[in-house]
Amino acid sequence: MNRKTLLIYVALAVAVIAGAASYHRSQRNSELNHQATVKGEGTVAVTLVPVQERTFRPAVAFTGTLLAVNRAELKAEVSGRATRVAVQEGDTVAAGALLGAQDEDDYALGVQAAEAQAAQARAQSLQAQRDNDRSVALLEKRSITRQAAQQAETAHNATKAATQAAESNLGLARLRLKKARLVAPFAGQVARRLVQPGEMLSPGQTAFEVVDNRKLEIRADLPTEAMAQVKVGQKATFRAIGLTGLVEGRVAQVSPSLSQDGRTLRVRVEVPNPDGLLKGGLFVEGVILGEGETKSAALPSTLLKPQDRDAEIYIAEQSVARRRKVTLGPEQDGFRPISGLTVGALVIDSGKDLVGEGSALRVITGPAAGGK
């Protein structure tokens, strides 16, 4: 490549770079001009939601964790190596199903040996009983001495005792075999499997956890002021992560006494779960609904953050944003009661993160109608 050709390539490259820089500078200037225009106009595009009047029941808010009513940790009762592991985590099992076993063959052989010893002892006892019966009859005929009859009776009693001992040993052998087999105490699912084939287990070591998710419960601690409001049988509603709608349960138990510090009251809410959608361990937030009804200003729950109890929101007054602080009640039927705003006030929904006190507004969607 000669020098003239090289200079031409260099000039073309410089022109391309300069053109690209000019294009990006032009795009950036256009964006800045657009932002300056919007800022000059001072308007923010928003949608509005009206504050509605809705009917609410007295409610006590709670938080808690879903747990299976029937759940069990299965622990080893004897020392031994895991010779069989029959399930995986997530498997559905019936009541009494075998989950795993320790030294099963050894314990089974022990049962067989004990059965043989018990059978031998029973046979010896039966023969000794026959000999004793015969000796009693012969003694009555004075065909044998009293000493011989006493020896037969002694032998009979000894074989009876030996039989009882053999039966006890057989029972212990069967109990050891039973303890070496870990079985499901009820129908459910294997939540955890903590043992591998060949692993040594010690008494008290957890091997499996079985849960029955068809009925769940929430154990919630309520403030003491809720003591007069909460009763067994009341309806409870809550939300759980991963589910779109509200879930219902019933108060199954109210503790007869307060906590040791006297600040909380423990209640237990039972939640039917026949379809298995809910899982143990889910954190939930909900309310226990009391008796009676009251009307209150309200906003849709989707407009508010679930964890908020006090919130700052913006309303539209004559196309201008105004900040307002409101107090929120617990959710019921997709709405939350509020105090601090009157019914009919227009609350900014879409665009609320872009406005400040005094921002000029441009409504792009009319206020939603409806109410209860």
Secondary structure in CASP SS format (residue, H / E / C, confidence):
PFRMAT SS
TARGET T0000
AUTHOR 0000-0000-0000
METHOD secondary structure of the structure
MODEL  1
M C 1.00
N C 1.00
R H 1.00
K H 1.00
T H 1.00
L H 1.00
L H 1.00
I H 1.00
Y H 1.00
V H 1.00
A H 1.00
L H 1.00
A H 1.00
V H 1.00
A H 1.00
V H 1.00
I H 1.00
A H 1.00
G H 1.00
A H 1.00
A H 1.00
S H 1.00
Y H 1.00
H H 1.00
R H 1.00
S H 1.00
Q H 1.00
R H 1.00
N H 1.00
S H 1.00
E H 1.00
L H 1.00
N H 1.00
H H 1.00
Q H 1.00
A H 1.00
T H 1.00
V H 1.00
K H 1.00
G H 1.00
E H 1.00
G C 1.00
T E 1.00
V E 1.00
A E 1.00
V E 1.00
T E 1.00
L E 1.00
V E 1.00
P E 1.00
V C 1.00
Q E 1.00
E E 1.00
R E 1.00
T E 1.00
F E 1.00
R C 1.00
P C 1.00
A E 1.00
V E 1.00
A E 1.00
F E 1.00
T E 1.00
G E 1.00
T E 1.00
L E 1.00
L E 1.00
A E 1.00
V E 1.00
N E 1.00
R E 1.00
A E 1.00
E E 1.00
L E 1.00
K E 1.00
A C 1.00
E C 1.00
V C 1.00
S C 1.00
G E 1.00
R E 1.00
A E 1.00
T E 1.00
R E 1.00
V E 1.00
A C 1.00
V C 1.00
Q C 1.00
E C 1.00
G C 1.00
D C 1.00
T E 1.00
V E 1.00
A C 1.00
A C 1.00
G C 1.00
A C 1.00
L E 1.00
L E 1.00
G E 1.00
A E 1.00
Q E 1.00
D C 1.00
E H 1.00
D H 1.00
D H 1.00
Y H 1.00
A H 1.00
L H 1.00
G H 1.00
V H 1.00
Q H 1.00
A H 1.00
A H 1.00
E H 1.00
A H 1.00
Q H 1.00
A H 1.00
A H 1.00
Q H 1.00
A H 1.00
R H 1.00
A H 1.00
Q H 1.00
S H 1.00
L H 1.00
Q H 1.00
A H 1.00
Q H 1.00
R H 1.00
D H 1.00
N H 1.00
D H 1.00
R H 1.00
S H 1.00
V H 1.00
A H 1.00
L H 1.00
L H 1.00
E H 1.00
K C 1.00
R C 1.00
S C 1.00
I C 1.00
T C 1.00
R H 1.00
Q H 1.00
A H 1.00
A H 1.00
Q H 1.00
Q H 1.00
A H 1.00
E H 1.00
T H 1.00
A H 1.00
H H 1.00
N H 1.00
A H 1.00
T H 1.00
K H 1.00
A H 1.00
A H 1.00
T H 1.00
Q H 1.00
A H 1.00
A H 1.00
E H 1.00
S H 1.00
N H 1.00
L H 1.00
G H 1.00
L H 1.00
A H 1.00
R H 1.00
L H 1.00
R H 1.00
L H 1.00
K H 1.00
K H 1.00
A H 1.00
R E 1.00
L E 1.00
V E 1.00
A C 1.00
P C 1.00
F C 1.00
A C 1.00
G E 1.00
Q E 1.00
V E 1.00
A E 1.00
R E 1.00
R E 1.00
L C 1.00
V C 1.00
Q C 1.00
P C 1.00
G C 1.00
E C 1.00
M E 1.00
L E 1.00
S C 1.00
P C 1.00
G C 1.00
Q C 1.00
T E 1.00
A E 1.00
F E 1.00
E E 1.00
V E 1.00
V E 1.00
D E 1.00
N E 1.00
R E 1.00
K E 1.00
L E 1.00
E E 1.00
I E 1.00
R E 1.00
A E 1.00
D E 1.00
L E 1.00
P E 1.00
T H 1.00
E H 1.00
A H 1.00
M C 1.00
A C 1.00
Q C 1.00
V C 1.00
K C 1.00
V C 1.00
G C 1.00
Q C 1.00
K E 1.00
A E 1.00
T E 1.00
F E 1.00
R E 1.00
A E 1.00
I C 1.00
G C 1.00
L C 1.00
T C 1.00
G C 1.00
L C 1.00
V E 1.00
E E 1.00
G E 1.00
R E 1.00
V E 1.00
A E 1.00
Q E 1.00
V E 1.00
S C 1.00
P C 1.00
S C 1.00
L C 1.00
S C 1.00
Q C 1.00
D C 1.00
G C 1.00
R C 1.00
T E 1.00
L E 1.00
R E 1.00
V E 1.00
R E 1.00
V E 1.00
E E 1.00
V E 1.00
P E 1.00
N C 1.00
P C 1.00
D C 1.00
G C 1.00
L C 1.00
L C 1.00
K C 1.00
G C 1.00
G C 1.00
L C 1.00
F E 1.00
V E 1.00
E E 1.00
G E 1.00
V E 1.00
I E 1.00
L E 1.00
G C 1.00
E C 1.00
G C 1.00
E C 1.00
T E 1.00
K E 1.00
S E 1.00
A E 1.00
A E 1.00
L E 1.00
P E 1.00
S H 1.00
T H 1.00
L H 1.00
L C 1.00
K C 1.00
P C 1.00
Q C 1.00
D C 1.00
R C 1.00
D E 1.00
A E 1.00
E E 1.00
I E 1.00
Y E 1.00
I E 1.00
A E 1.00
E E 1.00
Q C 1.00
S C 1.00
V E 1.00
A E 1.00
R E 1.00
R E 1.00
R E 1.00
K E 1.00
V E 1.00
T E 1.00
L E 1.00
G C 1.00
P C 1.00
E C 1.00
Q E 1.00
D C 1.00
G C 1.00
F E 1.00
R E 1.00
P E 1.00
I E 1.00
S E 1.00
G C 1.00
L C 1.00
T C 1.00
V C 1.00
G C 1.00
A C 1.00
L E 1.00
V E 1.00
I E 1.00
D C 1.00
S C 1.00
G C 1.00
K C 1.00
D C 1.00
L C 1.00
V C 1.00
G C 1.00
E C 1.00
G C 1.00
S C 1.00
A E 1.00
L E 1.00
R E 1.00
V E 1.00
I E 1.00
T E 1.00
G C 1.00
P C 1.00
A C 1.00
A C 1.00
G C 1.00
G C 1.00
K C 1.00
END
